[in-house]
Amino acid sequence: MISTQTINTFKTIVGAENVITSSAGRLVYSYDATPNFQSMPEAVIAPRNTAEVAQIVTVCRDKKIPIVPRGSGTNLAAGTVPSEGGIVLLFKHMNNILEIDEENLTVTVQPGVVTLDMIKAVEQKGLFYPPDPSSMKISTMGGNINENSGGLRGL
Ligand SMILES: Cc1cc2nc3c(=O)[nH]c(=O)nc-3n(C[C@H](O)[C@H](O)[C@H](O)COP(=O)(O)OP(=O)(O)OC[C@H]3O[C@@H](n4cnc5c(N)ncnc54)[C@H](O)[C@@H]3O)c2cc1C
């Protein structure tokens, strides 16, 4: 069980408004698009940048608190269900495209970037990003990479 002191540490790192501990708030993050799987997280934490992620991970490592990262929760493998409790790490704030390198054909993104936003951004440069899961209007790059997601354009 996560102590009040540790919850307060999380609030210091990301701001109280980015730590959810209410039952109703946690319930929303106890399941994803996968049928028949549900488990309550002890807290839901939404970091705003990489430094905050690192601090949260350090606290969880020291306290042996499980971490379940979450993009938009559209996966169909119960990947964001916190079956061992702990925290859900929500990447909704980290949704910036940091660099489109046209010479090396690489893109640097934060994990919460919505797939379709990235597709549109590279298309504005005349480039093509093929992976097109049908959830692309809502799914995130972090989720896509972890689930190896794609669609018919990959053919
Ligand atoms: C209607 C619908 C249509 C779909 N169509 C397709 C399709 O055409 N093709 C396809 O491949 N899939 C499809 N899916 C499945 C799903 O959309 C994909 O798996 C998608 O990539 C999940 O993205 P997400 O942002 O919702 O990730 P989430 O569901 O939030 O997370 C997926 C996994 O990634 C991990 N994760 C997320 N962010 C991070 C991070 N920053 N760091 C580390 N781990 C992270 C999570 O812990 C979890 O294990 C569909 C799902 C639905 C509901």
The ligand as a Gaussian input file, in Angstrom:
#p B3LYP/6-31G(d) Opt

LIG

0 1
 C      -11.485000       0.510000     -31.861000
 C      -10.059000       0.022000     -31.821000
 C       -9.374000      -0.155000     -32.996000
 C       -8.054000      -0.622000     -32.968000
 N       -7.394000      -0.789000     -34.166000
 C       -6.125000      -1.241000     -34.152000
 C       -5.426000      -1.449000     -35.397000
 O       -5.934000      -1.225000     -36.490000
 N       -4.147000      -1.898000     -35.335000
 C       -3.533000      -2.137000     -34.137000
 O       -2.363000      -2.522000     -34.131000
 N       -4.174000      -1.953000     -32.954000
 C       -5.437000      -1.518000     -32.932000
 N       -6.105000      -1.323000     -31.752000
 C       -5.394000      -1.546000     -30.484000
 C       -4.806000      -0.253000     -29.852000
 O       -5.421000       0.896000     -30.362000
 C       -3.307000      -0.194000     -30.096000
 O       -2.665000      -1.227000     -29.359000
 C       -2.674000       1.168000     -29.705000
 O       -1.322000       1.171000     -30.102000
 C       -2.729000       1.466000     -28.201000
 O       -2.354000       2.807000     -28.013000
 P       -2.719000       3.562000     -26.660000
 O       -2.159000       4.917000     -26.698000
 O       -4.176000       3.459000     -26.417000
 O       -1.891000       2.672000     -25.630000
 P       -2.357000       2.073000     -24.247000
 O       -3.514000       1.147000     -24.456000
 O       -2.539000       3.153000     -23.266000
 O       -1.059000       1.238000     -23.857000
 C       -0.650000       0.114000     -24.632000
 C        0.593000      -0.529000     -23.989000
 O        1.689000       0.355000     -24.093000
 C        2.190000       0.681000     -22.815000
 N        2.581000       2.085000     -22.832000
 C        1.825000       3.150000     -23.192000
 N        2.529000       4.276000     -23.132000
 C        3.771000       3.927000     -22.719000
 C        4.962000       4.654000     -22.436000
 N        5.022000       5.989000     -22.594000
 N        6.066000       3.977000     -22.017000
 C        6.027000       2.622000     -21.868000
 N        4.917000       1.883000     -22.099000
 C        3.806000       2.529000     -22.533000
 C        1.079000       0.380000     -21.831000
 O        1.544000       0.066000     -20.533000
 C        0.413000      -0.824000     -22.497000
 O        1.113000      -2.009000     -22.184000
 C       -7.420000      -0.895000     -31.740000
 C       -8.133000      -0.719000     -30.542000
 C       -9.436000      -0.257000     -30.583000
 C      -10.172000      -0.080000     -29.282000

